[in-house]
Amino acid sequence: MSGEKDLQQLLKSMKPEHHLGNYVFCKVGTLEKINIHEVEMFFKEKEAITLILKQEIADKWQLDYSVVMSWITLTVHSSLEAVGLTAAFSKALSEKDISCNVVAAFYHDHIFVNKKDADTAMQILNSFSN
């Protein structure tokens, strides 16, 4: 199954899910000493490897981070070829001065927002289905 492409259907059925916990973005040069099972997501860039993980894991590993975030998953199975979904929700969030960092995976879009903005972000995202 390739996922939903219709923007209106995606917006109506995205059903955001707020994951419990505090999440942070950190960088490392290598994964050699990293227990990959404790990492939620990672991405290899030219400059470093970005890790997205729970704050307590970053603290345990003594990794630096700048902001504590909340993780929201849009539970609708969106197609990697869907057009406009990210633009729609990021515009709505930006209108309330909420920054969002988006990770698009195979099945779902994952949004990271500042911890202080999580409740407002959930209200905004849920308003698309009303």
N, C-alpha and C positions, 0 to 999 in steps of 0.2 A: 504494500500500500504506500503510495507516494505522498499522501497528506493532502489537506485542504488547501485550495488556491484562491477560492472566492473570498475577497476581503470582507464583505458584509457578513458572511457566514463565520469567518474567523473571529471577527469582532464580537458577534453575538454569543459565540460559544467558547471563548478563550478561557473562561473559568480560572482566574488566577489562584494559585495556591502559595501561601506564605509559609516557608520552611522555618521551623524554630531554630533559634541560635543566632550567633553573631558571626559574620563572615568577613574575611579580609583578603586583599590582593597583595601578594608578596612576590619577590623575584629571587631567583637563584641562578647560578651559573651552570649547574649540573644536577641531575636527579640521582646521582650515585648514593648519597647518604639519606635520601628521602624515602620514607615508607609511602609508596604510591597509594596504598589502601587508605591512608588518612587524608588524601587530597581529594577534594570534590571535583576539580577541573584543573587542567593545565594547558598552556599553549606555548609553543616554542617560537620565539621571535629572534631576530638577528642579534639583538642586544642581550637577551637573557631569556630564561624560562619563567613565565608568569604562573604562579600557583594561586588558586582560589581555594581557601580552606577555612575551617572554623578558627575563630580567634584563639581559642585555648590551645589548639595545635601549633599555631604560629608562635604563641608565647612559649610553649614547651620547647620548640625548636629555636627559640630566640631569633625569630625573623622580624625584620622591620616592616611596618605598614603605616599608612597615613590616615585611613578612615575605616570605621567599623560600619559594615553594611548589613542589610537584610536581603535575603534571596527570595524572589518570587518567580514561580514557574507558571507559564501560561499552558494549561493542561491540554488545550486543543492540539491535535496532531497537524501542525502546519507544514506545508510543502516547503522545501528549500527554494522553490521557484515562486512562492507567493509574493505578490507585489503590494506594498503599502502598509503592511501590518506594523512593522517597526516604526515607520513614519507616523502612523496614527497614534499609537500609544506614547511615543516619545514626545510628540507635539502636545498631547494632553498633559503629560507630566511636566513638560517645560513651562506650560502656561501657569503652573503653580510653583515655579522655581525648583523643581525636583529634577536633579541630575539622574540619569540612568545609564548603567553599563550593561550592554546586552550581549549574551552568548547564544547564538543560534546553533542548536544541536540537531541531530537527525529527526527527532520526533517533536521537540518543543523548543520554545524560546524561553530563555532564563534571563531575568532582569535583576540587577543588583542596584539597590538604592540606599542612600544614607539611612542608617538605623532610625534616626529621628523622623524621617519622612515615610516610614513603612506604612503606617495606618492610613495616611492621606493617599499614598500611592495605591493601596488596595481599594480604597473607595473610588478612586478615579478609574482604575482598571475594571472594577465591577460595574461601573456605570455604563459601560459599553453594552452590557447584556440586558440592561433595563429598558 
